Amino acid sequence: MTPTLFLSLLSVVACGTTNTDDTTATGTPTGSTTGSTSALACTEVTKPSCVDDLIADLGLQDDAVSDGAVTTTTEGEDFVTVVDASAGGYSAASQNPWVYVQFTAKGGVKVEIDDNASLTSLDWDIGLRRYLVRANGGDSGPGCVGAVALREDLYADIAAVPDGMDVENFPTDDFYTDDCSFISDSSGLEGSPNLVLGQWWEYPGCVATSSIPFLLRTNSGDIIKLVIEEYYSSNQDTCNKTGSAGNGSAQIKIRWKKLQ
């Protein structure tokens, strides 16, 4: 199965590897995408329609910024961003804040905002906690971030946005009806919302990576390709091949590159 899970039991051309660690961005609750000239840049804050339910259902916090680190290196033409989405561990995750990340020309950077501020900020592109990866748009946030899964492609083979693809209207997170009834994903797991990046993992008894690549539109109007390569800091291959958990959970490794 390839669920997107919400559980409270819950990439600059270079040779070799270049470290761009310890980069952060300060969240601006009513801000826009600074310096962007893209016609696709998000310029208006659109408040999610079911904010009260969103806060309750996703366990959003209003009094703390996550201490989870976000580091970025480069490998060839790709950025590799690693996000500590452990949120205090398996049993404490629902009482801890999300980590917010912006995809920039210098790599993936942490946005220093709490969950409450995220609801009015265009500064973040994705938010992470344990298994769950929200995109800043639709029912998850006030931005324009959307994504599409390219299930028949390999990340390395994606050189450009496919001809005819409507990049202005990528799907966004969609887990509430018009009357704010919760829409679960196909996992069958209680409290697991329908998210556009939800196909990044499978569950054969551990969090296995599916290797499905995505195209994602950022709030700055860039189109990037990305694939989540690891959930565990070590022994991800063991999980993928045998169903036995690796070590160091919720250390999300994202490989990505700007396409346009």
ChimeraX attribute file (.defattr): number of C-alpha atoms within 10 A of each C-alpha:
attribute: neighborCount
match mode: 1-to-1
recipient: residues
	/A:1	12
	/A:2	18
	/A:3	24
	/A:4	27
	/A:5	30
	/A:6	25
	/A:7	20
	/A:8	19
	/A:9	11
	/A:10	18
	/A:11	27
	/A:12	17
	/A:13	13
	/A:14	12
	/A:15	10
	/A:16	10
	/A:17	13
	/A:18	15
	/A:19	13
	/A:20	17
	/A:21	16
	/A:22	11
	/A:23	15
	/A:24	16
	/A:25	16
	/A:26	12
	/A:27	20
	/A:28	18
	/A:29	16
	/A:30	16
	/A:31	14
	/A:32	19
	/A:33	20
	/A:34	12
	/A:35	8
	/A:36	15
	/A:37	11
	/A:38	13
	/A:39	10
	/A:40	17
	/A:41	22
	/A:42	22
	/A:43	18
	/A:44	16
	/A:45	19
	/A:46	17
	/A:47	17
	/A:48	18
	/A:49	18
	/A:50	18
	/A:51	16
	/A:52	11
	/A:53	14
	/A:54	20
	/A:55	16
	/A:56	10
	/A:57	15
	/A:58	19
	/A:59	19
	/A:60	20
	/A:61	19
	/A:62	15
	/A:63	13
	/A:64	14
	/A:65	19
	/A:66	24
	/A:67	16
	/A:68	19
	/A:69	18
	/A:70	24
	/A:71	20
	/A:72	25
	/A:73	22
	/A:74	24
	/A:75	18
	/A:76	15
	/A:77	15
	/A:78	22
	/A:79	29
	/A:80	27
	/A:81	24
	/A:82	26
	/A:83	26
	/A:84	24
	/A:85	29
	/A:86	26
	/A:87	23
	/A:88	17
	/A:89	17
	/A:90	15
	/A:91	12
	/A:92	13
	/A:93	20
	/A:94	23
	/A:95	13
	/A:96	23
	/A:97	27
	/A:98	33
	/A:99	29
	/A:100	33
	/A:101	25
	/A:102	22
	/A:103	25
	/A:104	14
	/A:105	13
	/A:106	14
	/A:107	26
	/A:108	29
	/A:109	27
	/A:110	28
	/A:111	25
	/A:112	22
	/A:113	25
	/A:114	20
	/A:115	24
	/A:116	18
	/A:117	18
	/A:118	27
	/A:119	24
	/A:120	21
	/A:121	26
	/A:122	32
	/A:123	31
	/A:124	31
	/A:125	27
	/A:126	25
	/A:127	24
	/A:128	22
	/A:129	31
	/A:130	27
	/A:131	24
	/A:132	25
	/A:133	24
	/A:134	28
	/A:135	31
	/A:136	31
	/A:137	27
	/A:138	24
	/A:139	25
	/A:140	30
	/A:141	29
	/A:142	24
	/A:143	32
	/A:144	28
	/A:145	33
	/A:146	28
	/A:147	25
	/A:148	19
	/A:149	20
	/A:150	14
	/A:151	13
	/A:152	8
	/A:153	13
	/A:154	13
	/A:155	20
	/A:156	11
	/A:157	7
	/A:158	16
	/A:159	11
	/A:160	13
	/A:161	15
	/A:162	10
	/A:163	6
	/A:164	6
	/A:165	10
	/A:166	9
	/A:167	19
	/A:168	14
	/A:169	13
	/A:170	16
	/A:171	20
	/A:172	26
	/A:173	22
	/A:174	18
	/A:175	21
	/A:176	20
	/A:177	12
	/A:178	8
	/A:179	8
	/A:180	15
	/A:181	11
	/A:182	19
	/A:183	15
	/A:184	21
	/A:185	22
	/A:186	15
	/A:187	17
	/A:188	11
	/A:189	14
	/A:190	11
	/A:191	16
	/A:192	23
	/A:193	28
	/A:194	24
	/A:195	28
	/A:196	26
	/A:197	28
	/A:198	23
	/A:199	21
	/A:200	25
	/A:201	26
	/A:202	21
	/A:203	18
	/A:204	16
	/A:205	12
	/A:206	20
	/A:207	25
	/A:208	27
	/A:209	22
	/A:210	19
	/A:211	19
	/A:212	20
	/A:213	26
	/A:214	25
	/A:215	27
	/A:216	28
	/A:217	31
	/A:218	30
	/A:219	30
	/A:220	28
	/A:221	22
	/A:222	23
	/A:223	22
	/A:224	20
	/A:225	28
	/A:226	26
	/A:227	24
	/A:228	23
	/A:229	21
	/A:230	27
	/A:231	30
	/A:232	22
	/A:233	16
	/A:234	15
	/A:235	15
	/A:236	23
	/A:237	16
	/A:238	15
	/A:239	22
	/A:240	22
	/A:241	10
	/A:242	12
	/A:243	17
	/A:244	17
	/A:245	21
	/A:246	20
	/A:247	15
	/A:248	15
	/A:249	22
	/A:250	25
	/A:251	23
	/A:252	24
	/A:253	21
	/A:254	20
	/A:255	23
	/A:256	26
	/A:257	24
	/A:258	24
	/A:259	14
	/A:260	12
